[in-house]
Amino acid sequence: MTEDIVLKIDSISKSYPGVKALQNISLSIKKGEVRALLGENGAGKSTLIKCIMGVEKADSGTVSICVDGEWKVPQSVGESKAYGMHANYQNVNIARELSIAENYFLGRIPVTRAGIVDWKLMNRESKKIIDKFEMNVNPQDKISELPIAMQEMVTISKISVNDTIRLVIFDEPTALLENEKVEILYRYIRELKERGVSIIYISHRLEELMEICDTVTILKDGQYVDTKNICDVDKDMLVSMMVGREVGDLYNIEHAEIGERLLEVQDLAAEGMFKNVSFQLNAGEILGFAGLVGAGRSEVMRAIFGVERLDFGKVFIRGKEVKIKNAQDAIKNGIGFLTEDRRVDGLALPLSVKINTNMYSYDSISKAGFINIKKEKERAEEYRAKIGVKTPGIEQCVENLSGGNQQKVVIAKLLCRDPDILIFDEPTVGVDVGAKQEIYKIIEMLAKQGKGIILISSYLPEVMGLSDRMVIMSEGKISGVLDKDEISMTTEEDILRMASSIA
């Protein structure tokens, strides 16, 4: 019934130079409805939610929300929030240099009668939220010192501070969360639904949509495709509607022949992060790392790459011990590192595809301080084609690309130096099913070339499906190692048990 409708999107269109991001999109969402918004990277999902929230101004069309029986048309981000609209964006939107408590109370800091900040109240109320979301952190902890997955949980839990919410948009909220935290999010979404809050839920993990959503709207190339009840579709149907073709087993890659030892680490330790970490990586091998948030997987790799301190341990490359003091040393020793947050650590977003692609390796195309412009362009074009970056041209700003294509630019940047060892930390975060398959094929290609691949993923089907061997970490230690045969006989529940205990 029309009186149940909370949000109306009427004929929204939005264009950027050379790109029609949205073309005449119309849809409506009811009170207490959980609506999935599905589409490939570049389909227009992020642009639509920015138009809904007032971050971007649509070229035409309107967004309106029902506030106490009266329809309002927000004209800015501030008005959207005032009308009870909240967006949890894909890229963690939080004040990193403030504490958890300060983030929860940002814009409404309580003061005592004496006019000073009431820290006791802030910390007490923040602790209630932290306990509700089972985060096991301190309200006074600084956001920048938390793992990125915990930053995401703080961002999600921050929504609960607002009692007047009518609409919440979740954009890839589980991309970096392990199963336990995903269940906590689901529980919170059900709570919001029971309160009559409407939800727009964006995720490339189709099984999540099937479990938590009531309806699903599919976008393709900036155009509306259809809206279905979730009970009337299956994953194969959604994929077909989204990409316009059938997608088979995502993890069905050809595994390469395992060659010589490329990397060996012995007894790595860094106080407060990890200890007694030893493993080997061979040519042509995909070595997966699994574990819960805080297990130490990313910290180990950052230490190997020279961007985190290493208190103890040895690193050997092709049997020779190396001392890696910084990222430059790691690159010179043939290590490439795709970090888990491409927007913060992997890309210069305002710069072009050409510059980002060459960024790691300008020294190889420069002489006496002058860049060979011809080689710079040729190499950017070569890797654009080789990696399959979809862009109008190499002069396009990276920030205007979809998430999947941004990730491909990071991979292209690494490959320009032709490293023998590649560390991929969460390589498919925020990437649609079609782009995921393309990235897996890139990993397959690299392994066949004799590269050694370290794959870190919070998504167990991914790391289990792609790995030749798996290392499971828990509380900074290795709690298990599985070969290919053992992986095939192990369930996700078994992995989670290993990741939850070092016994």
matplotlib code that plots the C-alpha trace (Angstrom):
import matplotlib.pyplot as plt

x = [0.0, 1.2, 0.9, 3.6, 6.1, 9.0, 11.4, 10.5, 13.1, 11.5, 13.3, 16.8, 19.5, 23.2, 26.0, 29.8, 32.1, 31.8, 29.7, 25.9, 26.0, 22.2, 19.5, 15.9, 15.9, 12.6, 11.8, 10.1, 10.9, 8.4, 8.6, 10.6, 11.7, 15.2, 15.9, 19.0, 20.6, 22.5, 24.7, 28.2, 30.8, 29.9, 26.2, 25.4, 24.8, 27.2, 26.0, 22.4, 23.0, 25.0, 22.1, 19.7, 21.9, 22.5, 26.3, 25.8, 23.1, 21.1, 20.9, 17.1, 14.6, 13.8, 14.3, 11.7, 11.3, 8.1, 8.6, 5.6, 3.2, 4.7, 6.9, 10.3, 12.8, 16.3, 18.5, 21.8, 23.5, 22.5, 18.8, 19.0, 20.4, 17.8, 15.1, 16.4, 18.6, 21.9, 24.5, 27.2, 29.5, 31.8, 34.9, 34.9, 33.5, 34.9, 37.2, 40.4, 42.4, 39.6, 38.6, 35.7, 33.7, 34.5, 33.2, 30.0, 29.3, 30.7, 28.5, 26.8, 29.6, 28.0, 29.3, 28.9, 27.3, 30.8, 31.0, 33.7, 33.4, 31.7, 34.1, 32.6, 29.2, 30.7, 32.8, 29.9, 27.4, 30.0, 30.7, 27.1, 27.2, 30.6, 29.2, 26.0, 28.1, 30.6, 33.6, 36.0, 37.6, 38.0, 35.9, 39.1, 40.9, 42.0, 40.3, 43.5, 45.0, 42.2, 42.2, 40.2, 37.6, 37.1, 36.9, 34.0, 32.3, 32.6, 31.1, 28.2, 27.5, 27.6, 24.2, 22.6, 23.4, 20.6, 17.1, 15.3, 16.5, 14.0, 16.4, 19.8, 22.0, 24.6, 27.2, 29.3, 29.2, 30.6, 33.4, 36.0, 34.1, 34.5, 31.4, 30.8, 30.7, 28.4, 25.9, 26.0, 25.2, 22.4, 20.9, 21.1, 19.4, 16.6, 16.3, 16.1, 13.5, 11.3, 11.5, 10.1, 13.4, 13.9, 17.2, 19.0, 21.6, 24.5, 26.7, 28.4, 28.0, 24.8, 24.2, 23.9, 21.1, 19.2, 19.4, 18.8, 16.8, 13.1, 13.4, 16.2, 16.5, 19.0, 20.9, 23.0, 25.0, 23.2, 19.7, 17.0, 16.6, 13.9, 12.8, 12.0, 10.9, 13.9, 11.9, 11.3, 14.9, 18.1, 21.7, 22.1, 19.1, 20.5, 23.9, 22.3, 20.2, 23.2, 25.9, 23.7, 25.5, 25.9, 28.8, 30.1, 32.1, 34.0, 36.9, 37.4, 40.9, 43.7, 46.4, 50.0, 52.8, 54.6, 58.2, 61.2, 61.1, 60.7, 60.1, 60.6, 60.1, 61.2, 59.9, 58.6, 57.5, 56.3, 55.2, 51.4, 50.7, 52.1, 54.8, 56.4, 55.2, 57.0, 55.9, 57.2, 55.9, 56.9, 56.8, 53.4, 51.7, 48.7, 49.1, 46.0, 45.8, 42.6, 41.7, 39.4, 39.8, 42.9, 44.5, 47.6, 47.5, 47.8, 50.3, 52.6, 52.5, 53.1, 56.1, 57.5, 56.9, 58.8, 55.9, 55.4, 58.2, 59.6, 61.1, 62.4, 62.7, 64.4, 63.2, 64.7, 64.2, 65.4, 67.3, 69.2, 68.5, 67.4, 66.9, 63.8, 63.7, 61.1, 58.8, 61.5, 63.7, 60.7, 60.1, 63.8, 63.7, 60.8, 57.8, 54.6, 51.9, 48.2, 46.9, 43.4, 42.4, 43.1, 41.8, 44.1, 47.2, 47.0, 46.0, 46.5, 42.8, 42.8, 45.6, 45.2, 45.2, 48.5, 50.3, 48.9, 50.0, 53.6, 53.8, 55.9, 58.4, 59.1, 62.8, 62.8, 61.5, 63.5, 67.0, 68.8, 65.5, 63.5, 60.5, 60.3, 56.8, 56.4, 57.3, 55.0, 52.0, 52.9, 53.2, 50.0, 48.2, 49.9, 48.8, 45.3, 44.9, 46.6, 44.7, 41.4, 41.0, 37.7, 38.2, 37.6, 41.3, 44.6, 44.2, 40.9, 41.1, 41.2, 38.6, 36.1, 36.5, 34.4, 35.8, 36.8, 38.7, 40.4, 41.6, 42.9, 44.9, 46.6, 47.4, 48.8, 50.9, 52.4, 53.0, 55.0, 57.9, 57.5, 57.7, 58.2, 56.2, 52.8, 50.8, 47.1, 45.3, 41.5, 41.8, 38.1, 36.7, 33.8, 34.2, 31.2, 30.9, 32.1, 35.2, 35.9, 36.1, 38.4, 40.7, 40.8, 41.9, 44.7, 45.8, 45.7, 47.8, 50.4, 50.7, 51.2, 54.0, 55.8, 54.9, 54.3, 50.9, 49.9, 46.2, 44.5, 40.8, 38.1, 35.7, 36.3, 34.8, 37.3, 40.4, 39.4, 38.4, 41.6, 44.4, 46.9, 47.7, 46.2, 47.6, 45.1, 46.0, 44.6, 45.6, 48.9, 49.9, 49.6, 46.9, 46.9, 48.3, 46.3, 47.4, 45.1, 43.6, 43.0, 41.3, 38.8, 37.9, 37.5, 34.4, 34.1, 33.1, 36.3, 38.3, 36.5, 37.2, 40.9, 40.8, 39.1, 41.7, 45.4, 45.0]
y = [0.0, 3.5, 4.6, 2.1, 3.7, 5.6, 6.4, 7.4, 7.7, 9.3, 9.4, 10.1, 10.7, 11.5, 12.0, 12.5, 13.5, 10.6, 8.4, 8.2, 6.9, 6.8, 6.9, 7.6, 5.4, 5.1, 2.8, 3.0, 1.3, 0.4, 0.9, -1.9, -3.3, -4.6, -3.9, -5.3, -3.1, -5.3, -4.7, -5.0, -2.4, 0.6, -0.3, 2.9, 1.7, 4.0, 7.0, 6.3, 6.1, 9.4, 11.0, 9.6, 11.1, 14.4, 13.8, 14.1, 16.3, 14.5, 16.1, 15.4, 13.6, 13.7, 11.7, 12.1, 10.6, 10.4, 12.2, 11.8, 11.6, 14.5, 14.1, 15.8, 16.4, 16.6, 19.2, 18.4, 15.8, 17.8, 17.7, 14.0, 13.3, 15.6, 13.5, 10.3, 9.0, 7.4, 5.8, 3.4, 3.8, 1.2, 3.2, 3.5, 7.0, 7.7, 10.2, 8.1, 10.3, 10.4, 7.7, 5.4, 7.4, 10.7, 9.2, 8.0, 11.5, 13.5, 16.6, 16.2, 16.1, 16.2, 18.7, 19.0, 21.9, 23.3, 23.4, 20.7, 17.6, 14.8, 12.0, 9.6, 9.8, 9.4, 6.4, 4.8, 5.1, 4.1, 0.9, -0.1, 0.1, -1.7, -4.5, -4.7, -5.3, -7.6, -5.7, -6.2, -2.8, 0.2, 3.4, 5.4, 3.4, 5.5, 4.5, 4.6, 2.0, -0.5, -3.1, -1.9, -4.6, -3.3, 0.3, -1.0, -2.4, 0.9, 2.6, 0.2, 0.4, 4.2, 4.1, 2.9, 6.2, 7.8, 7.0, 8.9, 6.8, 6.1, 4.8, 3.1, 2.4, -0.4, -0.4, -3.6, -3.7, -7.3, -7.0, -7.2, -8.9, -12.5, -14.8, -14.0, -10.2, -10.8, -12.5, -9.6, -7.2, -9.5, -9.4, -5.6, -5.3, -7.5, -5.2, -2.1, -3.9, -4.6, -0.9, -0.1, 1.3, 0.7, -0.6, -0.5, -3.3, -3.5, -6.5, -8.7, -11.7, -13.1, -15.5, -12.5, -11.0, -14.3, -14.5, -10.9, -9.1, -9.0, -7.7, -7.0, -4.3, -4.9, -2.1, -2.6, 0.1, 2.8, 1.5, -0.1, -3.8, -5.2, -5.6, -9.0, -10.6, -12.4, -15.6, -15.6, -15.7, -17.7, -16.8, -18.0, -15.9, -12.8, -13.2, -13.6, -10.5, -8.5, -9.4, -10.6, -13.9, -17.1, -17.3, -20.7, -21.8, -18.7, -20.6, -23.0, -21.9, -24.0, -24.6, -24.2, -26.6, -25.9, -24.9, -23.7, -22.1, -18.4, -17.2, -18.6, -16.8, -18.2, -17.3, -13.9, -11.9, -8.3, -7.6, -7.2, -8.4, -11.9, -14.4, -17.7, -17.3, -19.5, -20.5, -21.1, -20.0, -21.7, -20.6, -21.2, -21.6, -19.8, -19.8, -18.7, -17.1, -17.2, -16.0, -13.8, -10.0, -9.3, -12.7, -11.0, -12.0, -8.5, -7.4, -10.3, -9.4, -5.7, -6.6, -8.8, -5.8, -3.5, -1.2, -2.7, -3.3, -6.8, -7.6, -11.0, -13.6, -14.1, -13.7, -15.7, -15.1, -17.9, -19.3, -16.1, -14.1, -10.5, -7.5, -5.6, -2.3, -0.5, -0.9, 0.1, -2.8, -5.2, -3.9, -4.3, -7.8, -8.7, -8.4, -6.7, -5.9, -5.2, -3.8, -4.4, -0.7, 0.3, 3.8, 4.6, 2.7, 1.5, 4.4, 8.1, 8.7, 12.1, 11.0, 9.2, 5.5, 6.2, 7.7, 5.1, 2.3, 3.6, 4.8, 2.0, 1.9, 5.3, 4.7, 2.0, 4.5, 7.5, 8.8, 11.7, 12.6, 12.8, 10.4, 8.7, 9.9, 7.4, 4.4, 5.8, 5.8, 2.5, 0.7, 2.0, 0.9, -2.5, -3.2, -1.7, -4.4, -7.2, -6.7, -5.7, -2.3, -0.9, 2.9, 5.5, 6.1, 6.0, 9.7, 9.0, 9.8, 6.6, 7.9, 7.9, 4.1, 1.4, -0.6, -3.6, -1.4, 0.5, -2.8, -3.9, -0.6, -1.5, -4.9, -3.3, -1.0, -4.0, -6.0, -3.2, -4.1, -7.8, -9.1, -12.8, -12.7, -11.1, -10.5, -10.0, -8.7, -8.9, -8.5, -8.7, -6.3, -4.3, -6.1, -7.5, -11.2, -10.5, -8.6, -11.2, -13.8, -11.6, -11.1, -14.8, -15.4, -12.8, -14.7, -17.9, -16.3, -15.1, -18.5, -20.1, -17.6, -19.0, -16.2, -17.0, -15.7, -15.0, -14.6, -13.1, -13.2, -12.8, -14.6, -18.3, -19.7, -17.5, -18.5, -22.1, -22.3, -20.7, -21.9, -24.7, -24.6, -22.7, -21.1, -20.4, -17.8, -17.1, -14.5, -13.8, -17.4, -20.1, -22.5, -24.8, -25.5, -27.4, -28.8, -29.0, -32.4, -31.4, -28.1, -30.1, -32.3, -29.3, -27.3, -23.6, -24.5, -26.5, -23.5, -21.2, -23.5, -23.5, -19.7, -19.3, -21.3, -21.8, -25.0]
z = [0.0, -0.8, 2.8, 3.7, 1.4, 3.2, 0.3, -3.3, -6.0, -9.1, -12.5, -11.1, -13.8, -13.3, -15.7, -15.4, -18.2, -20.7, -18.4, -17.9, -14.3, -13.8, -16.4, -15.3, -12.1, -10.3, -7.3, -3.9, -0.5, 2.2, 6.0, 7.5, 4.2, 3.6, -0.1, -1.8, -4.4, -6.8, -9.9, -11.2, -10.4, -12.5, -12.5, -10.7, -7.1, -5.4, -7.5, -6.6, -2.8, -3.1, -4.8, -2.2, 0.6, -1.1, -1.5, -5.3, -6.9, -9.6, -13.0, -12.9, -10.8, -7.1, -3.9, -1.2, 2.3, 4.4, 7.7, 10.1, 7.2, 5.2, 2.2, 2.3, -0.5, 1.0, -0.7, 1.2, 3.3, 6.4, 5.5, 4.7, 8.2, 9.7, 8.1, 9.5, 6.6, 7.3, 5.0, 6.0, 3.0, 1.6, 2.5, 6.3, 7.1, 10.5, 12.2, 12.3, 14.7, 17.3, 19.9, 19.6, 22.1, 20.4, 17.1, 18.7, 20.2, 17.2, 16.8, 20.2, 22.8, 26.3, 28.8, 32.6, 34.4, 34.7, 30.9, 30.5, 28.4, 30.3, 29.4, 32.0, 30.4, 26.9, 27.9, 29.9, 27.0, 24.4, 26.4, 26.2, 22.4, 22.2, 24.4, 22.3, 19.1, 21.0, 19.8, 22.8, 22.5, 24.8, 24.3, 24.5, 21.8, 18.8, 15.5, 13.5, 15.8, 15.2, 12.4, 9.5, 10.1, 13.6, 12.2, 10.0, 13.1, 14.9, 11.9, 11.8, 15.5, 15.4, 13.6, 16.9, 18.5, 16.5, 17.7, 14.9, 11.9, 9.1, 6.4, 6.6, 3.6, 4.1, 1.3, 1.4, 5.3, 5.5, 3.1, 5.8, 8.6, 9.7, 10.2, 13.8, 13.2, 10.1, 12.4, 14.8, 11.9, 10.7, 14.2, 14.2, 10.8, 12.1, 15.1, 12.8, 10.6, 13.7, 14.6, 11.1, 9.8, 6.0, 4.7, 1.4, 1.5, -1.1, -1.2, -3.8, -1.6, -3.0, -0.1, 2.2, 0.1, 0.1, 3.9, 5.1, 2.3, 1.5, -2.1, -4.6, -7.2, -10.0, -11.9, -15.0, -16.8, -14.9, -15.8, -13.9, -14.7, -12.3, -8.7, -7.3, -4.1, -2.7, -2.3, -6.1, -7.2, -6.7, -7.0, -10.6, -11.7, -9.9, -11.6, -15.0, -14.5, -13.2, -15.7, -18.7, -18.8, -16.9, -14.4, -13.5, -10.5, -9.5, -8.0, -10.9, -11.8, -13.2, -10.6, -11.6, -11.2, -7.9, -8.4, -6.3, -2.9, -3.3, 0.3, 3.7, 7.0, 10.3, 13.8, 12.9, 16.0, 16.7, 20.2, 20.5, 17.0, 16.3, 17.3, 16.2, 12.6, 10.1, 6.6, 3.1, -0.3, -3.6, -7.2, -8.8, -5.4, -4.1, -0.3, 1.5, 4.9, 7.0, 10.4, 12.4, 12.8, 14.9, 14.1, 12.7, 9.1, 7.6, 10.2, 9.3, 5.7, 6.4, 8.5, 5.7, 3.3, 5.7, 6.8, 10.3, 12.8, 13.1, 16.5, 15.8, 13.0, 9.6, 6.0, 3.1, -0.6, -2.9, 0.1, 0.9, 4.0, 3.4, 5.6, 4.7, 6.6, 4.4, 1.5, -1.0, 0.2, -0.2, -3.8, -4.7, -3.4, -5.7, -3.4, -4.4, -1.9, -2.6, 0.6, 2.1, 1.6, -1.9, -1.5, 1.5, 0.7, -2.9, -5.1, -5.7, -6.4, -8.0, -10.5, -13.8, -14.6, -16.4, -13.4, -11.0, -13.2, -13.4, -9.9, -8.5, -11.4, -12.8, -12.1, -14.8, -17.5, -16.4, -17.1, -15.4, -13.7, -16.9, -17.5, -20.9, -21.8, -24.6, -22.4, -19.6, -22.0, -23.7, -20.4, -19.1, -22.3, -22.1, -18.6, -19.2, -21.8, -20.0, -16.7, -18.4, -16.8, -18.2, -18.6, -21.3, -21.4, -19.4, -18.6, -16.7, -13.0, -10.9, -8.5, -11.3, -11.9, -10.4, -7.4, -9.5, -12.0, -9.3, -7.9, -11.3, -11.5, -8.2, -9.6, -12.8, -10.7, -8.9, -12.1, -13.7, -11.4, -12.3, -8.7, -8.0, -4.8, -4.7, -1.5, -2.1, 1.0, 0.5, -3.3, -4.0, -1.4, -2.8, -6.2, -8.1, -9.2, -12.7, -11.7, -9.0, -11.7, -13.7, -10.7, -10.0, -13.6, -13.1, -10.1, -12.1, -14.9, -12.4, -10.7, -14.1, -14.8, -11.7, -9.3, -5.6, -4.4, -0.8, -0.6, 2.5, 2.6, 5.2, 2.8, 3.5, 0.3, -1.6, 0.3, 0.5, -3.2, -4.6, -2.3, -2.9, 0.8, 3.7, 6.8, 9.6, 12.2, 15.6, 18.2, 16.4, 16.0, 13.3, 14.5, 11.5, 8.0, 5.4, 2.0, -1.0, -0.2, 3.4, 2.3, 0.1, 3.1, 5.5, 6.1, 6.8, 10.4, 10.8, 9.6, 12.0, 14.9, 14.1, 13.7, 17.1, 19.1, 19.2, 21.3]

ax = plt.figure().add_subplot(projection="3d")
ax.plot(x, y, z, "-o")
ax.set_aspect("equal")
plt.show()
